[in-house]
Amino acid sequence: KLLTIYTMNTGTKTHLSKSSNFEVFRYQLVVDKTLQMDMFKQYQTAEDIREDKNNIFHEIINAPNFNFYSSKSEITSKLLYQKDTMYYYKIGVKRNAKVFKKDFTEANIENYPNIIVAINNRPDVQKIAIQDNIKAFGNCKIVSHFIQETINTKLKAYNLSMMAEPLFDRKEFWKLVHKYPKQIRQLTFDLVSPNMANISKNLDLNLKQLYEDTNTHKTKVELNADEGSYLDIKDSSKFINSLVDYSADGGGNIHMRVNGIRKKLHTAESPTEFSVDEMLLKKDDWEKLNDYFKEILI
């Protein structure tokens, strides 16, 4: 649809095209070191698999018969375009729609509202952009869940698992901290074991060593105030800032409990977003779209 605006002086029309929002997620591919390593002769160690993880990921999502799957909905998917490390899929979900016929009777028809999902599988990027369309899926997190569900069924054979977390602006975390001074009683960081040095290099917690020592794929750091007290979260804390930065870059999720508020507050409620002109999406000019998405998913 186009939004039509009439200018007051001339009466001429100006068309503003509608935009479509995308949310950005980071995925990490973590090796399960407890499983047998000799299933495929080329992989003898966890390090062998780790070195080849993005090639394995490519082979899975670029296979001719690959389709996304959801245990909760009937979905359909199609690879629209692929170039270098970029992949673009359209994913539709079955929804029954009621229509009214000429004779005033009603009929139910199958309807497949859909979204576009863009993936950059470059080893130092590993980002997914998911189009937001409430007619198809309630939120983008639902889509990220079944993307992981689908790919993990394939990755398991390679001793790998995929975990995706939304990116968010670290300022949003500090806004919450400053909004509720002397009220935060619990702060929890759910962190994914890193395999990307560029987002974990400044982390003041050696998650990589913890993974090497224990095979942990997710680590929870939970801070709790004493009964009747509160946490003193300082902007100057190097340790807290390192956890926040890693989480904001897609390495985890943060949630807090605040006195006087029943539900937990999540940083995932304010994910990183960008917009694309819907007219550009409908033109299917994938060379142009690819240039646009590559500039964002870096």
Secondary structure, DSSP 8 states (H G I E B T S, - for coil): -EEEEE-TTT--EEEEE-EEEEEEEEEEEEE-TTS-S-SSTT--SHHHHHHHHHHHHHHHHTSTT-----SSS-EEEEEEEEETTEEEEEEEE-EEEEEE-TTS-EEEEEE--EEEEEEE--TTT-EEEEE--TTT-S-HHHHHHHHHHHHHHHHGGGTEEEEEEE-B-HHHHHHHHHHSTTTEEEEEEEEE----HHHHTT-SS-HHHHHHHH--SEEEEEEE--TT------TT-HHHHHHHHHIIIIIEEEEEEETT-SS-EEGGGSB-EEEEEHHHHHHT-HHHHHHHHHHH--
